[in-house]
Amino acid sequence: MDSTLTALAGQIAQLDVVNSAQLERMRHEALTAQAPWKADYGAYQSGGWWTTSLMNASGDAADVTIGDCTAQPTGLLRQLPATSALLASLGLNFMWVRLARLESNAFLWEHRDYDELDQVERHRLHIPLHTNSSAFIVTGGAKVHMAGGRIWRLTPTCAHGVCNLLGPDRIHLIADVYADDAYHQLANRPTLHPALAERLPTADQTVLAERFGTARNLATLGYVDAAERMLLRIFYTFALPEGTAYDLITQLHASLGDMEAATRWETAKRRLLALVA
């Protein structure tokens, strides 16, 4: 693994293989279950991001706001025998387990997770169940397609964003786990296949100025939401300094004299990226 991939593997990496037959059974369960999908964390997404819980504090699958807890199975997990068996076989200390569905043309904006959960070491695992090549995560200035057949580890304290450009829906099992011997055994040989990671090009000031000009024209015509989304999506096309998309939106509103909106986006940047005010 070259130095670039080694650095990136600190943020996202493949861990263990999932048996293909069991993975197919889990995929079928996720696609056919009568799950109470919930749209939460609205400030973090474009719309089209849905989750439902398999293990959490309450045992209610509709309870999807993450927090430290002693996780227990929800009623939904008891309807998914293949998924339940896989989780049991890992022997991990689960904090929370979810199914997460991202629709086509949907985005999770640049953000950090776990900012309020810093007292105990914990890690996030992904098992892709249903995906496509236009679904990828951006972190560390690169885009990575989380291919099926593996357990992946994501370091969510690094700024990252997710998109599904063309569909079909991307469905992942996401498990937040506490660090223990079982976790360290699972994660002791992280890898990242070069074919799955692509370094994004750097955007020079000319490119950013052109995008900003187009967004300003849209906003002037009254298409403010479209202008904001166009700037937010730059994160998925270019390797940018952290928070650049939010800074551009703040500048957009300031240039139009809407200081209330500019302040709102400054605040959003601090919240989404877990920055100290």
C-alpha positions in Angstrom: 0.0 0.0 0.0 1.5 3.3 -1.0 1.8 6.3 1.4 -1.4 8.0 0.1 -3.5 4.8 0.5 -1.8 4.2 3.9 -2.9 7.6 5.1 -6.4 7.1 3.7 -6.7 3.7 5.3 -6.5 5.4 8.7 -9.9 7.0 7.8 -11.6 4.2 5.9 -10.5 0.6 5.4 -11.7 -2.9 4.7 -11.4 -5.4 7.6 -12.9 -8.9 7.3 -14.7 -10.8 4.5 -18.4 -11.6 4.9 -19.6 -15.0 3.6 -21.3 -14.3 0.2 -24.3 -16.6 0.9 -25.0 -15.0 4.3 -24.5 -11.5 2.8 -27.1 -12.3 0.2 -29.6 -13.4 2.9 -28.9 -10.2 4.8 -29.4 -8.2 1.6 -32.8 -9.9 1.0 -33.8 -9.2 4.6 -32.9 -5.5 4.3 -34.8 -5.1 1.1 -38.0 -6.9 2.2 -38.3 -6.1 5.9 -41.2 -3.9 7.0 -38.9 -1.5 8.7 -39.9 1.9 10.3 -37.5 4.0 8.2 -36.9 7.4 9.8 -35.5 10.6 8.3 -33.4 12.1 11.1 -30.4 14.4 11.2 -32.1 16.7 8.6 -29.4 19.4 8.8 -26.8 16.8 7.7 -28.5 15.7 4.5 -30.1 16.7 1.2 -33.1 14.4 1.9 -33.1 10.7 0.9 -31.2 9.4 4.0 -33.3 7.0 6.1 -32.3 4.8 9.0 -33.9 2.2 11.2 -32.4 0.6 14.3 -31.5 -3.0 14.9 -29.8 -2.6 18.3 -30.2 0.5 20.6 -31.0 1.6 24.1 -34.8 1.3 23.9 -35.5 -1.7 21.7 -37.6 0.5 19.4 -36.5 0.3 15.8 -37.9 3.8 15.2 -35.5 5.3 17.8 -32.6 6.4 15.6 -30.8 9.2 17.4 -27.4 7.8 18.3 -26.1 7.9 21.9 -24.0 5.8 24.3 -25.9 2.9 25.7 -26.0 -0.8 26.4 -27.5 -1.9 23.2 -30.4 -4.4 23.0 -32.1 -6.0 20.0 -35.0 -4.2 18.6 -38.2 -5.9 17.4 -37.0 -5.4 13.8 -33.7 -7.4 14.4 -35.7 -10.3 15.7 -37.3 -10.5 12.2 -33.9 -10.7 10.5 -32.4 -14.0 11.4 -29.4 -13.9 9.0 -28.5 -10.4 10.1 -28.9 -11.3 13.8 -26.6 -14.4 13.3 -23.9 -12.3 11.6 -23.9 -9.7 14.5 -23.8 -12.5 17.1 -20.9 -14.2 15.3 -18.8 -11.0 15.5 -18.8 -11.1 19.3 -18.5 -7.3 19.5 -19.7 -4.9 22.2 -22.3 -3.0 20.3 -23.3 0.6 21.1 -25.9 1.0 18.3 -26.7 -0.9 15.1 -28.7 0.5 12.2 -29.8 -0.1 8.6 -29.1 3.0 6.6 -30.7 3.7 3.2 -29.5 6.4 0.8 -31.7 7.1 -2.2 -30.5 8.0 -5.6 -29.3 11.7 -6.1 -29.0 12.0 -2.3 -26.2 13.4 -0.2 -25.0 13.4 3.4 -23.2 16.8 3.6 -19.6 17.2 4.9 -19.6 16.5 8.6 -18.1 14.8 11.6 -19.7 12.3 14.0 -19.0 11.4 17.6 -18.1 15.0 18.6 -20.3 14.7 21.6 -19.1 11.1 22.4 -15.5 11.6 23.3 -15.2 9.8 26.7 -14.9 6.2 25.5 -13.1 4.7 22.5 -15.6 3.6 19.9 -15.5 2.7 16.2 -18.0 2.6 13.3 -18.3 -0.5 11.0 -20.1 -0.6 7.7 -21.4 -3.7 5.9 -22.7 -2.8 2.4 -25.7 -4.9 1.6 -27.1 -3.2 -1.5 -25.0 -0.7 -3.4 -23.8 0.6 -6.8 -20.6 2.2 -8.2 -22.0 5.7 -8.1 -22.4 5.5 -4.3 -19.3 6.7 -2.5 -17.9 8.3 0.5 -15.5 11.3 0.4 -12.9 11.6 3.1 -9.3 12.8 3.2 -9.6 14.4 -0.3 -10.5 11.1 -2.0 -13.7 9.2 -2.9 -14.1 5.6 -1.9 -16.7 3.1 -3.1 -17.5 0.8 -0.2 -17.9 -2.4 -2.1 -19.9 -5.4 -0.9 -18.4 -8.5 0.6 -16.4 -6.9 3.4 -16.8 -5.3 6.8 -15.5 -1.7 6.5 -14.2 0.6 9.2 -14.9 4.3 9.0 -13.3 6.9 11.3 -16.2 9.3 11.6 -14.3 11.9 13.6 -12.6 12.8 10.2 -14.7 15.1 8.1 -16.6 13.1 5.5 -19.6 13.1 3.2 -21.6 10.4 1.3 -23.5 10.5 -1.9 -25.5 8.1 -4.2 -25.5 9.8 -7.6 -27.5 7.4 -9.8 -29.0 4.7 -7.6 -30.4 2.2 -6.9 -30.7 2.8 -3.2 -27.6 2.2 -1.2 -28.3 0.1 2.0 -25.6 -0.4 4.6 -25.7 -2.1 8.0 -23.9 0.4 10.3 -22.6 -0.8 13.7 -21.1 1.5 16.3 -19.0 -0.6 18.6 -17.0 -0.1 21.7 -13.3 -0.9 21.6 -12.4 -4.3 23.2 -10.3 -7.4 22.4 -12.9 -8.7 19.8 -12.8 -5.4 18.0 -9.0 -5.1 17.9 -8.8 -8.7 16.6 -11.2 -7.8 13.8 -9.4 -4.6 12.9 -5.8 -5.7 13.2 -5.1 -5.9 9.5 -6.9 -3.0 7.7 -6.6 -2.8 3.9 -7.8 -0.5 1.2 -7.9 -1.8 -2.4 -6.5 0.9 -4.8 -9.3 0.2 -7.3 -11.9 1.4 -4.8 -10.2 4.7 -3.9 -9.8 7.7 -6.2 -8.0 10.9 -5.3 -10.1 13.9 -6.1 -8.5 16.8 -8.1 -7.7 20.0 -6.4 -9.9 23.0 -7.3 -7.9 26.1 -8.1 -9.3 29.6 -7.4 -10.5 30.0 -11.0 -12.7 26.9 -10.7 -14.1 28.0 -7.4 -14.8 31.5 -8.7 -16.7 30.1 -11.7 -18.8 27.9 -9.4 -19.4 30.8 -7.0 -20.5 33.0 -10.0 -22.9 30.4 -11.2 -24.4 30.0 -7.8 -24.7 33.7 -7.3 -26.6 34.0 -10.6 -29.0 31.2 -9.5 -29.6 32.9 -6.1 -30.2 36.3 -7.8 -32.9 34.7 -9.9 -34.5 33.4 -6.8 -33.2 29.8 -6.8 -31.4 30.1 -3.5 -31.8 26.4 -2.5 -30.4 25.3 -5.8 -27.4 27.7 -5.4 -26.7 26.3 -1.9 -26.8 22.7 -3.1 -24.6 23.4 -6.0 -21.9 24.7 -3.7 -22.4 21.9 -1.2 -21.8 19.4 -4.0 -18.4 20.8 -4.8 -17.2 18.7 -1.8 -17.8 15.5 -3.9 -16.0 16.7 -6.9 -12.8 18.4 -5.6 -10.3 17.9 -2.8 -10.9 21.1 -0.7 -9.8 22.5 2.6 -12.2 21.5 5.3 -15.4 23.5 5.3 -14.8 25.3 2.0 -18.3 24.6 0.7 -19.8 26.1 3.8 -17.5 29.1 3.5 -18.6 29.7 -0.1 -22.3 29.6 0.9 -21.6 32.1 3.7 -19.9 34.3 1.2 -22.7 33.9 -1.2 -25.3 35.2 1.2 -23.0 38.0 2.4 -22.5 39.1 -1.2 -26.3 39.3 -1.6 -26.7 41.3 1.7 -28.4 38.5 3.6 -26.4 38.6 6.7 -28.9 36.5 8.6 -28.4 33.6 6.2 -24.6 34.1 6.2 -24.6 33.8 10.0 -26.8 30.7 9.8 -24.4 29.0 7.5 -21.4 30.0 9.7 -23.2 28.3 12.6 -24.0 25.3 10.5 -20.4 24.8 9.6 -19.3 24.9 13.2 -22.1 22.4 14.2 -21.6 20.0 11.3 -17.8 19.9 11.6 -17.8 20.0 15.4 -15.8 23.1 15.5 -15.4 25.1 18.8 -17.3 28.4 18.5 
